[in-house]
Amino acid sequence: MSLPTDDARYLELILAPVRECANYRPAFGREAGEGVTLEQFRTFYGGDLLYHWVGLDSELMYAAHKAAGGMTSIYRQLGIGCERLLRGIVMDSLDITEEDARWAYDYDKDDGSTATHTLDIRIDRATLPSENHRARLTAWLDRCSESLGLLPERARDLRGVVMEVRQGYKSADSKRQNADLRFGVRAYNENYLPAVVIVSSQMSAPVIRRYRASQLLVLTGAGGTDIDSTFAFYREVVGYDLAAFFERNSLRLREEFGRVLHALLSPA
């Protein structure tokens, strides 16, 4: 079966960050820029009398640390890959530039300094060259507005949508939630619908409820409609079958992720 010509480029967008995980080394609390090697671990754990006496200078302990840190790394890098993939598909399918597809705002931090938060995807009706795309986006924004209970005047003023992309969101980290709610307020202030886009179905149910109660749109995984499913949104509004991309490239993806997992689970 011949694959669509864009598949190779899209695969690289999601796989390039993940490959970096194979080189992960645990730091063990040390200031080692590239982490601690197995040989270094043997030296400083073997030289610690307590750890040597109880057997924690074992390669299995090194492998356990490597796997634990590597698990966090692979989720983080998968999130980066999903962000790049979803933005690339939007740019290609809707024929917009990278500048058009990004949105950022400045905010004051607790320490009094100023920081910039850059969102992963912006779709603005004014930048869409196709009338068909503009009509699909407008109809979708109307459906989202009704679902979220927006006031009619707020719904009429929406210019488009800004999206924060995640591969999953199983934690209930309050700092991240507050950042998402802050971006939601800023997006509405500039007449954009704020959306958190989860590619998997792995997200905390209480977080979803809190976000939707705050009128943030949340799209998760497959199933459902284009106002609550990431894959349905891409199929119906963006015009790209994201699920089909993953299905036809699943073997390649599983092989690459398998190599990374084997590297992380090996002490060497």
N, C-alpha and C positions, 0 to 999 in steps of 0.2 A: 504494500500500500504506500503510495507516495504521500508525503506530508505537505501541508500548506507551506509556502515559502517563508512565512513569518515565524514558523514554529522554532527553527534553530535559534533565531535571535531572541525570541521570548524565553526559550529554555535557558539561555545563557543569563538572562536577566535574573531569573530565580535561583539558578545554580551557582553562579559566581560567588555570592556571599557565603553560601553554605559550605563550599569547598574549603574556605578558610578555617572551618572548625576542625578539620582533620589535623591541623598543626597545633591545636590547643595543648598547652601545658599548664598544670596547676602552679600557683604562685606560693602556696604554703605560708602566706603572710610575709613573704620576703619581697624586697624591692628588686625583682628580676623582671626586666622589661619583656622578655620573651618566655617567662615562666621557668620552672625548675625541671631539668632533665632527670631521667631515671637515675643516672650515675650521680648527679648532685644530691638527689634524694637519699640514695644509699649512704652517701658520706655524712650528711648532717643528721639524718634520722638514726643511722647506725652509730654515730658518735654521741647521741643523746642516751645516757645510761638508762633512764626509765623506759624510753621507747624501745631500746635494744633488749632490755630484760623482759619486757612483756611481749615482744615480737611485732611491734608496730613498724619496724623497719623493713617489713615484708613488701615485695613487689605488689602484692594484692592491695595493700593500703594505698600505694601510689596509683594503682589502676582505679581504685574506688574514688579517690580525689579527682582524678582525670575525668572519669565518667560523670561525676556530680557536676563539676564545672562545665564540662562539655555539653551536658544536657541543656543548661541555661544558655550556653553559646549557640547551640543549634536552633533553639527556639527564636533567639534574637536575630540570627542571621536569616532564618526562614522568613521572619517578619520583614526584614529589609528587602529580601528577594520578592516577596509578595507586593510590597509597595512599588518597587521598580516595574514589576510585571503589569500590575493594574494601571499604573500611570502610562506606561508605554502603549498599552492596548487602547486606552482612552485617546491618547494623542493620535494614534494611527487611524482608529475607527471614526473619530469625529473630525479629523484633519485640523488639529489645533497644535500650536507650538508649545514647547516646554515652558516658556514664559507665561503663556495663556493658562497652562495647566497647573500653575503653582499660585499659592496665596499665602501671605505672611502678615503678621502684625507684631507690634512692640508692646511689651507689658512691663510693669514694675515688679521686681522681685522683693521678697521679704527683707533683704538686706539693703534695700534702697537703690540697687543698681537696675539697669534696664536690660532686658533680654528680648530676643526675637523668636517667635514660634512660627515655623514654616509648616503649612499643611501639605499633605501628600498629593491631593488632586483637587483641582477646581474645574468646574464646568459652568461657564457663563454663557447665557444665551447670546450675548452681544458678540462673542468670538466664534460662534459656530457658523461656518460658511454655508451649510446646507439648511434650506428651509425645512426639509423633512426632519432633520435632527433637532432643530429649534422647536418644531411642533411636538415631537416626542418628549423632549425635555419639559416643555410647558405643561403638557398633559400629566406627566409624572409628578411635577411639582404640585399641581392641583390635587392629585390623589394623596400625596404625602401630607399636604397642608390639612386636608380633611381628616386624615387618620390621626394627626398629631393635635387636632383641635385648635389650629391657628385662627386668629381673627381674620375675617375676610380682607380687611385692608392690609394686614401683614402679608397674607398669601398673595395678594395682587402685586405687591412691591418686590417679590423675590426675583433676584437677577439670575440665580442659579444655585448650585450646591458646592460646598467645600467639604472634603472628606479626609478623615484620618484613618489610614489603613493599618490593620493589625492581622497577624496570622491567627491569633486566638487571644482570649482575654479571660483567663480563669481566675486570676487573682482579684482581690477587692482592695487594691492599694489606694488609699485615700488621696495621696498626692497626685497620682495619675488621674483619678476621677475628678479632682478639683481642677486640674489642667484642662480636661475635656469639657467640663462645664463652663470654664472661663472662655475657651475657644467658641463654645456654643453661643454665649452672650455676644462676643465680638462679631461672630458671623452674622447673627441677626441684626446687629447694629449697622452692618454694611449690606444688609438685604440679601444675605445668602442663607440657604438652608444648611444647618450643620449636620453632618452625618458621620457616624463611626461605622466603618466597614470591616467586618470580620470575615476572613476568607473561609475559615473552618466553622464548625458549629460549637466550638469550645469557648463558651463565655459564661461568666457568672450570672445566674438568673437575677439576683438582687441588683447587680449593677445595671443590667438591661432595664429593669423596672425603674430604677432611679433616673437613668438617662431619658427614657421615654416620658416619664413624668415631668422632666425638665424640658420637654419638646425637642430633644435631640433624636434624630432619626437613627435607628440601629438596623444595619443589614447583617445577617449572619448566614453563612453556608448555603447549602442547597435546599430546595423545597420552598413552599410558600409563593408569594407574589413579588413583584418588583419593588414593593415598598417595605418588604421585610427580609428579602433573600438577596444575597450578593450575586449569586449566579443568575437569578431571574432578572435582576437589574441590568446586568451586563448583556444578557440575551435580548431583553425587550427594549431597553433604552439606549445602551451603547451600540447594540447591534452586533455583538460578538459572543459566540458560544464558548464561554470560559470553561464550563464543565467538559465540553467536548475536547478542548485543548488538553486538559489534564488527563482525560480518559485515553486519548490516542498516544500520549507521551508518558503514560504511567510506568511502563517497563523501564524506560531510560531514567526517569526520576527515581524509581525504586533502586535501581542499580547504583546511582550516584549517592543517594542517601545511605544505602547499605555500606558503601565503601567508607563513608565518613563515620558511621556508627561503629564499624569494625575497628577503625583507627582509634576512636575514643575509648573503646572497651579493652584495648590492648595496652599493657604497661609500657611497651617499647615505643 
